[in-house]
């Protein structure tokens, strides 16, 4: 079952700080509740994360995932390489500078290997969007302040 979610939100932190948080893969479990572990397996020549292994728990289901990342100055994009529970995953953060900080657009599309009740899928979808908005906002604003 393919599921997608997207949201736009404002962050009171410079775009560079938001991108710094996204590149700090090891900090994901600190600000993203579903992420229990996150480690960089491989990096690009410039030191940005290329391949990442994560343990994610959403809607009561735990999954180990390996994703490949692509970066620009204003985007963080990832694609699923391996997963126990998902057949596909594509996500993207697009960060735009504003006069008050940043505007973030988050897109996520996943396809599950197994059939789950719609209620559980919707709960996981809401968790992903809430984490993107609340967790990323709080972490970026904390780093910008101090």
PyMOL commands that place a pseudoatom at each C-alpha (Angstrom):
pseudoatom trace, name=CA, resn=UNK, resi=1, chain=A, elem=C, hetatm=0, pos=[0.000, 0.000, 0.000]
pseudoatom trace, name=CA, resn=UNK, resi=2, chain=A, elem=C, hetatm=0, pos=[1.615, 3.247, -1.143]
pseudoatom trace, name=CA, resn=UNK, resi=3, chain=A, elem=C, hetatm=0, pos=[1.242, 6.171, 1.242]
pseudoatom trace, name=CA, resn=UNK, resi=4, chain=A, elem=C, hetatm=0, pos=[2.423, 9.742, 0.897]
pseudoatom trace, name=CA, resn=UNK, resi=5, chain=A, elem=C, hetatm=0, pos=[2.473, 12.792, 3.125]
pseudoatom trace, name=CA, resn=UNK, resi=6, chain=A, elem=C, hetatm=0, pos=[3.687, 16.340, 2.810]
pseudoatom trace, name=CA, resn=UNK, resi=7, chain=A, elem=C, hetatm=0, pos=[3.705, 19.504, 4.878]
pseudoatom trace, name=CA, resn=UNK, resi=8, chain=A, elem=C, hetatm=0, pos=[5.121, 23.021, 4.781]
pseudoatom trace, name=CA, resn=UNK, resi=9, chain=A, elem=C, hetatm=0, pos=[6.127, 24.850, 7.936]
pseudoatom trace, name=CA, resn=UNK, resi=10, chain=A, elem=C, hetatm=0, pos=[8.199, 27.794, 9.157]
pseudoatom trace, name=CA, resn=UNK, resi=11, chain=A, elem=C, hetatm=0, pos=[11.278, 27.534, 11.369]
pseudoatom trace, name=CA, resn=UNK, resi=12, chain=A, elem=C, hetatm=0, pos=[12.764, 30.466, 13.294]
pseudoatom trace, name=CA, resn=UNK, resi=13, chain=A, elem=C, hetatm=0, pos=[16.300, 29.484, 12.314]
pseudoatom trace, name=CA, resn=UNK, resi=14, chain=A, elem=C, hetatm=0, pos=[18.472, 30.193, 9.268]
pseudoatom trace, name=CA, resn=UNK, resi=15, chain=A, elem=C, hetatm=0, pos=[18.276, 27.710, 6.390]
pseudoatom trace, name=CA, resn=UNK, resi=16, chain=A, elem=C, hetatm=0, pos=[21.931, 26.815, 6.991]
pseudoatom trace, name=CA, resn=UNK, resi=17, chain=A, elem=C, hetatm=0, pos=[21.092, 25.683, 10.544]
pseudoatom trace, name=CA, resn=UNK, resi=18, chain=A, elem=C, hetatm=0, pos=[18.136, 23.589, 9.347]
pseudoatom trace, name=CA, resn=UNK, resi=19, chain=A, elem=C, hetatm=0, pos=[20.410, 21.919, 6.789]
pseudoatom trace, name=CA, resn=UNK, resi=20, chain=A, elem=C, hetatm=0, pos=[23.063, 21.372, 9.487]
pseudoatom trace, name=CA, resn=UNK, resi=21, chain=A, elem=C, hetatm=0, pos=[20.486, 19.509, 11.610]
pseudoatom trace, name=CA, resn=UNK, resi=22, chain=A, elem=C, hetatm=0, pos=[19.464, 17.342, 8.637]
pseudoatom trace, name=CA, resn=UNK, resi=23, chain=A, elem=C, hetatm=0, pos=[23.113, 16.478, 7.844]
pseudoatom trace, name=CA, resn=UNK, resi=24, chain=A, elem=C, hetatm=0, pos=[23.772, 15.542, 11.467]
pseudoatom trace, name=CA, resn=UNK, resi=25, chain=A, elem=C, hetatm=0, pos=[22.408, 12.031, 10.918]
pseudoatom trace, name=CA, resn=UNK, resi=26, chain=A, elem=C, hetatm=0, pos=[23.656, 10.708, 14.276]
pseudoatom trace, name=CA, resn=UNK, resi=27, chain=A, elem=C, hetatm=0, pos=[21.426, 13.262, 16.074]
pseudoatom trace, name=CA, resn=UNK, resi=28, chain=A, elem=C, hetatm=0, pos=[18.226, 11.905, 14.446]
pseudoatom trace, name=CA, resn=UNK, resi=29, chain=A, elem=C, hetatm=0, pos=[17.243, 9.817, 17.510]
pseudoatom trace, name=CA, resn=UNK, resi=30, chain=A, elem=C, hetatm=0, pos=[17.538, 12.988, 19.646]
pseudoatom trace, name=CA, resn=UNK, resi=31, chain=A, elem=C, hetatm=0, pos=[14.857, 14.933, 17.754]
pseudoatom trace, name=CA, resn=UNK, resi=32, chain=A, elem=C, hetatm=0, pos=[12.949, 12.288, 15.784]
pseudoatom trace, name=CA, resn=UNK, resi=33, chain=A, elem=C, hetatm=0, pos=[11.001, 9.985, 18.102]
pseudoatom trace, name=CA, resn=UNK, resi=34, chain=A, elem=C, hetatm=0, pos=[10.558, 7.149, 15.575]
pseudoatom trace, name=CA, resn=UNK, resi=35, chain=A, elem=C, hetatm=0, pos=[14.332, 6.925, 14.977]
pseudoatom trace, name=CA, resn=UNK, resi=36, chain=A, elem=C, hetatm=0, pos=[15.891, 4.628, 17.586]
pseudoatom trace, name=CA, resn=UNK, resi=37, chain=A, elem=C, hetatm=0, pos=[19.308, 4.396, 15.874]
pseudoatom trace, name=CA, resn=UNK, resi=38, chain=A, elem=C, hetatm=0, pos=[20.998, 6.227, 13.004]
pseudoatom trace, name=CA, resn=UNK, resi=39, chain=A, elem=C, hetatm=0, pos=[24.510, 5.725, 11.706]
pseudoatom trace, name=CA, resn=UNK, resi=40, chain=A, elem=C, hetatm=0, pos=[26.410, 6.873, 8.655]
pseudoatom trace, name=CA, resn=UNK, resi=41, chain=A, elem=C, hetatm=0, pos=[27.702, 3.865, 6.707]
pseudoatom trace, name=CA, resn=UNK, resi=42, chain=A, elem=C, hetatm=0, pos=[29.336, 5.800, 3.854]
pseudoatom trace, name=CA, resn=UNK, resi=43, chain=A, elem=C, hetatm=0, pos=[30.085, 9.454, 3.038]
pseudoatom trace, name=CA, resn=UNK, resi=44, chain=A, elem=C, hetatm=0, pos=[30.589, 11.509, -0.096]
pseudoatom trace, name=CA, resn=UNK, resi=45, chain=A, elem=C, hetatm=0, pos=[34.042, 13.037, -0.695]
pseudoatom trace, name=CA, resn=UNK, resi=46, chain=A, elem=C, hetatm=0, pos=[32.848, 16.309, 0.905]
pseudoatom trace, name=CA, resn=UNK, resi=47, chain=A, elem=C, hetatm=0, pos=[31.895, 14.498, 4.131]
pseudoatom trace, name=CA, resn=UNK, resi=48, chain=A, elem=C, hetatm=0, pos=[28.125, 14.607, 3.700]
pseudoatom trace, name=CA, resn=UNK, resi=49, chain=A, elem=C, hetatm=0, pos=[26.243, 11.394, 4.510]
pseudoatom trace, name=CA, resn=UNK, resi=50, chain=A, elem=C, hetatm=0, pos=[25.723, 9.083, 1.527]
pseudoatom trace, name=CA, resn=UNK, resi=51, chain=A, elem=C, hetatm=0, pos=[24.491, 5.763, 2.951]
pseudoatom trace, name=CA, resn=UNK, resi=52, chain=A, elem=C, hetatm=0, pos=[22.690, 5.620, 6.289]
pseudoatom trace, name=CA, resn=UNK, resi=53, chain=A, elem=C, hetatm=0, pos=[21.443, 2.711, 8.407]
pseudoatom trace, name=CA, resn=UNK, resi=54, chain=A, elem=C, hetatm=0, pos=[18.522, 3.431, 10.745]
pseudoatom trace, name=CA, resn=UNK, resi=55, chain=A, elem=C, hetatm=0, pos=[16.253, 1.604, 13.132]
pseudoatom trace, name=CA, resn=UNK, resi=56, chain=A, elem=C, hetatm=0, pos=[12.782, 3.142, 13.003]
pseudoatom trace, name=CA, resn=UNK, resi=57, chain=A, elem=C, hetatm=0, pos=[9.711, 2.316, 15.078]
pseudoatom trace, name=CA, resn=UNK, resi=58, chain=A, elem=C, hetatm=0, pos=[6.347, 3.639, 13.890]
pseudoatom trace, name=CA, resn=UNK, resi=59, chain=A, elem=C, hetatm=0, pos=[2.835, 2.558, 14.812]
pseudoatom trace, name=CA, resn=UNK, resi=60, chain=A, elem=C, hetatm=0, pos=[4.244, -0.301, 16.880]
pseudoatom trace, name=CA, resn=UNK, resi=61, chain=A, elem=C, hetatm=0, pos=[6.324, -1.748, 14.042]
pseudoatom trace, name=CA, resn=UNK, resi=62, chain=A, elem=C, hetatm=0, pos=[10.123, -1.711, 14.166]
pseudoatom trace, name=CA, resn=UNK, resi=63, chain=A, elem=C, hetatm=0, pos=[12.168, -1.673, 10.980]
pseudoatom trace, name=CA, resn=UNK, resi=64, chain=A, elem=C, hetatm=0, pos=[15.831, -1.577, 10.053]
pseudoatom trace, name=CA, resn=UNK, resi=65, chain=A, elem=C, hetatm=0, pos=[16.366, 0.566, 6.960]
pseudoatom trace, name=CA, resn=UNK, resi=66, chain=A, elem=C, hetatm=0, pos=[19.293, 1.507, 4.770]
pseudoatom trace, name=CA, resn=UNK, resi=67, chain=A, elem=C, hetatm=0, pos=[18.884, 4.655, 2.674]
pseudoatom trace, name=CA, resn=UNK, resi=68, chain=A, elem=C, hetatm=0, pos=[21.002, 6.599, 0.240]
pseudoatom trace, name=CA, resn=UNK, resi=69, chain=A, elem=C, hetatm=0, pos=[21.074, 10.383, 0.588]
pseudoatom trace, name=CA, resn=UNK, resi=70, chain=A, elem=C, hetatm=0, pos=[21.559, 13.225, -1.886]
pseudoatom trace, name=CA, resn=UNK, resi=71, chain=A, elem=C, hetatm=0, pos=[22.304, 16.802, -0.823]
pseudoatom trace, name=CA, resn=UNK, resi=72, chain=A, elem=C, hetatm=0, pos=[22.279, 20.324, -2.209]
pseudoatom trace, name=CA, resn=UNK, resi=73, chain=A, elem=C, hetatm=0, pos=[22.630, 23.578, -0.256]
pseudoatom trace, name=CA, resn=UNK, resi=74, chain=A, elem=C, hetatm=0, pos=[18.853, 23.612, 0.250]
pseudoatom trace, name=CA, resn=UNK, resi=75, chain=A, elem=C, hetatm=0, pos=[17.660, 19.991, -0.072]
pseudoatom trace, name=CA, resn=UNK, resi=76, chain=A, elem=C, hetatm=0, pos=[18.011, 16.673, 1.732]
pseudoatom trace, name=CA, resn=UNK, resi=77, chain=A, elem=C, hetatm=0, pos=[16.656, 13.756, -0.280]
pseudoatom trace, name=CA, resn=UNK, resi=78, chain=A, elem=C, hetatm=0, pos=[16.738, 10.040, 0.467]
pseudoatom trace, name=CA, resn=UNK, resi=79, chain=A, elem=C, hetatm=0, pos=[15.781, 6.758, -1.189]
pseudoatom trace, name=CA, resn=UNK, resi=80, chain=A, elem=C, hetatm=0, pos=[15.349, 3.352, 0.405]
pseudoatom trace, name=CA, resn=UNK, resi=81, chain=A, elem=C, hetatm=0, pos=[17.951, 0.702, -0.414]
pseudoatom trace, name=CA, resn=UNK, resi=82, chain=A, elem=C, hetatm=0, pos=[16.919, -2.030, 2.064]
pseudoatom trace, name=CA, resn=UNK, resi=83, chain=A, elem=C, hetatm=0, pos=[14.143, -2.540, 4.593]
pseudoatom trace, name=CA, resn=UNK, resi=84, chain=A, elem=C, hetatm=0, pos=[12.333, -5.357, 6.358]
pseudoatom trace, name=CA, resn=UNK, resi=85, chain=A, elem=C, hetatm=0, pos=[8.917, -3.648, 6.231]
pseudoatom trace, name=CA, resn=UNK, resi=86, chain=A, elem=C, hetatm=0, pos=[9.016, -1.253, 3.262]
pseudoatom trace, name=CA, resn=UNK, resi=87, chain=A, elem=C, hetatm=0, pos=[9.393, -1.925, -0.441]
pseudoatom trace, name=CA, resn=UNK, resi=88, chain=A, elem=C, hetatm=0, pos=[9.929, 1.761, -1.265]
pseudoatom trace, name=CA, resn=UNK, resi=89, chain=A, elem=C, hetatm=0, pos=[10.625, 5.031, 0.512]
pseudoatom trace, name=CA, resn=UNK, resi=90, chain=A, elem=C, hetatm=0, pos=[11.423, 8.430, -0.906]
pseudoatom trace, name=CA, resn=UNK, resi=91, chain=A, elem=C, hetatm=0, pos=[11.699, 11.542, 1.217]
pseudoatom trace, name=CA, resn=UNK, resi=92, chain=A, elem=C, hetatm=0, pos=[12.770, 15.112, 0.679]
pseudoatom trace, name=CA, resn=UNK, resi=93, chain=A, elem=C, hetatm=0, pos=[13.230, 18.258, 2.728]
pseudoatom trace, name=CA, resn=UNK, resi=94, chain=A, elem=C, hetatm=0, pos=[13.444, 21.522, 0.774]
pseudoatom trace, name=CA, resn=UNK, resi=95, chain=A, elem=C, hetatm=0, pos=[14.603, 24.493, 2.843]
pseudoatom trace, name=CA, resn=UNK, resi=96, chain=A, elem=C, hetatm=0, pos=[14.065, 28.090, 1.684]
pseudoatom trace, name=CA, resn=UNK, resi=97, chain=A, elem=C, hetatm=0, pos=[15.391, 31.169, 3.499]
pseudoatom trace, name=CA, resn=UNK, resi=98, chain=A, elem=C, hetatm=0, pos=[12.768, 33.698, 4.615]
pseudoatom trace, name=CA, resn=UNK, resi=99, chain=A, elem=C, hetatm=0, pos=[13.036, 37.054, 6.359]
pseudoatom trace, name=CA, resn=UNK, resi=100, chain=A, elem=C, hetatm=0, pos=[12.107, 35.343, 9.657]
pseudoatom trace, name=CA, resn=UNK, resi=101, chain=A, elem=C, hetatm=0, pos=[14.189, 32.175, 9.260]
pseudoatom trace, name=CA, resn=UNK, resi=102, chain=A, elem=C, hetatm=0, pos=[13.274, 29.291, 6.967]
pseudoatom trace, name=CA, resn=UNK, resi=103, chain=A, elem=C, hetatm=0, pos=[10.368, 27.677, 5.186]
pseudoatom trace, name=CA, resn=UNK, resi=104, chain=A, elem=C, hetatm=0, pos=[10.590, 23.877, 5.050]
pseudoatom trace, name=CA, resn=UNK, resi=105, chain=A, elem=C, hetatm=0, pos=[8.699, 21.659, 2.636]
pseudoatom trace, name=CA, resn=UNK, resi=106, chain=A, elem=C, hetatm=0, pos=[8.674, 17.966, 3.592]
pseudoatom trace, name=CA, resn=UNK, resi=107, chain=A, elem=C, hetatm=0, pos=[7.571, 15.144, 1.269]
pseudoatom trace, name=CA, resn=UNK, resi=108, chain=A, elem=C, hetatm=0, pos=[7.503, 11.454, 2.134]
pseudoatom trace, name=CA, resn=UNK, resi=109, chain=A, elem=C, hetatm=0, pos=[6.265, 8.503, 0.084]
pseudoatom trace, name=CA, resn=UNK, resi=110, chain=A, elem=C, hetatm=0, pos=[6.441, 4.913, 1.292]
pseudoatom trace, name=CA, resn=UNK, resi=111, chain=A, elem=C, hetatm=0, pos=[5.210, 1.583, 0.017]
pseudoatom trace, name=CA, resn=UNK, resi=112, chain=A, elem=C, hetatm=0, pos=[4.745, -1.220, 2.523]
pseudoatom trace, name=CA, resn=UNK, resi=113, chain=A, elem=C, hetatm=0, pos=[5.719, -4.845, 1.902]
pseudoatom trace, name=CA, resn=UNK, resi=114, chain=A, elem=C, hetatm=0, pos=[2.880, -6.005, 4.137]
pseudoatom trace, name=CA, resn=UNK, resi=115, chain=A, elem=C, hetatm=0, pos=[-0.767, -5.033, 4.325]
pseudoatom trace, name=CA, resn=UNK, resi=116, chain=A, elem=C, hetatm=0, pos=[-1.694, -3.065, 7.420]
pseudoatom trace, name=CA, resn=UNK, resi=117, chain=A, elem=C, hetatm=0, pos=[-5.040, -1.661, 8.538]
pseudoatom trace, name=CA, resn=UNK, resi=118, chain=A, elem=C, hetatm=0, pos=[-5.633, 1.867, 7.249]
pseudoatom trace, name=CA, resn=UNK, resi=119, chain=A, elem=C, hetatm=0, pos=[-5.804, 3.247, 10.787]
pseudoatom trace, name=CA, resn=UNK, resi=120, chain=A, elem=C, hetatm=0, pos=[-2.250, 2.075, 11.564]
pseudoatom trace, name=CA, resn=UNK, resi=121, chain=A, elem=C, hetatm=0, pos=[-0.943, 3.426, 8.264]
pseudoatom trace, name=CA, resn=UNK, resi=122, chain=A, elem=C, hetatm=0, pos=[-2.587, 6.820, 8.922]
pseudoatom trace, name=CA, resn=UNK, resi=123, chain=A, elem=C, hetatm=0, pos=[-1.115, 6.913, 12.445]
pseudoatom trace, name=CA, resn=UNK, resi=124, chain=A, elem=C, hetatm=0, pos=[2.405, 6.268, 11.095]
pseudoatom trace, name=CA, resn=UNK, resi=125, chain=A, elem=C, hetatm=0, pos=[1.862, 8.895, 8.394]
pseudoatom trace, name=CA, resn=UNK, resi=126, chain=A, elem=C, hetatm=0, pos=[0.780, 11.489, 10.985]
pseudoatom trace, name=CA, resn=UNK, resi=127, chain=A, elem=C, hetatm=0, pos=[3.783, 10.602, 13.166]
pseudoatom trace, name=CA, resn=UNK, resi=128, chain=A, elem=C, hetatm=0, pos=[6.163, 11.205, 10.236]
pseudoatom trace, name=CA, resn=UNK, resi=129, chain=A, elem=C, hetatm=0, pos=[4.658, 14.617, 9.468]
pseudoatom trace, name=CA, resn=UNK, resi=130, chain=A, elem=C, hetatm=0, pos=[4.531, 15.651, 13.139]
pseudoatom trace, name=CA, resn=UNK, resi=131, chain=A, elem=C, hetatm=0, pos=[8.156, 14.604, 13.646]
pseudoatom trace, name=CA, resn=UNK, resi=132, chain=A, elem=C, hetatm=0, pos=[9.235, 16.545, 10.569]
pseudoatom trace, name=CA, resn=UNK, resi=133, chain=A, elem=C, hetatm=0, pos=[7.460, 19.680, 11.765]
pseudoatom trace, name=CA, resn=UNK, resi=134, chain=A, elem=C, hetatm=0, pos=[7.882, 19.591, 15.540]
pseudoatom trace, name=CA, resn=UNK, resi=135, chain=A, elem=C, hetatm=0, pos=[11.160, 17.713, 15.951]
pseudoatom trace, name=CA, resn=UNK, resi=136, chain=A, elem=C, hetatm=0, pos=[13.115, 19.454, 13.204]
pseudoatom trace, name=CA, resn=UNK, resi=137, chain=A, elem=C, hetatm=0, pos=[11.739, 22.873, 14.209]
pseudoatom trace, name=CA, resn=UNK, resi=138, chain=A, elem=C, hetatm=0, pos=[12.650, 22.422, 17.879]
pseudoatom trace, name=CA, resn=UNK, resi=139, chain=A, elem=C, hetatm=0, pos=[16.165, 21.132, 17.125]
pseudoatom trace, name=CA, resn=UNK, resi=140, chain=A, elem=C, hetatm=0, pos=[16.960, 23.839, 14.552]
pseudoatom trace, name=CA, resn=UNK, resi=141, chain=A, elem=C, hetatm=0, pos=[15.641, 26.629, 16.786]
pseudoatom trace, name=CA, resn=UNK, resi=142, chain=A, elem=C, hetatm=0, pos=[17.607, 25.259, 19.768]
pseudoatom trace, name=CA, resn=UNK, resi=143, chain=A, elem=C, hetatm=0, pos=[20.837, 25.216, 17.715]
pseudoatom trace, name=CA, resn=UNK, resi=144, chain=A, elem=C, hetatm=0, pos=[20.182, 28.696, 16.296]
pseudoatom trace, name=CA, resn=UNK, resi=145, chain=A, elem=C, hetatm=0, pos=[19.646, 30.110, 19.791]
pseudoatom trace, name=CA, resn=UNK, resi=146, chain=A, elem=C, hetatm=0, pos=[22.659, 28.716, 21.310]
for i in range(1, 146): cmd.bond("trace and resi %d" % i, "trace and resi %d" % (i + 1))
show_as sticks, trace
zoom trace
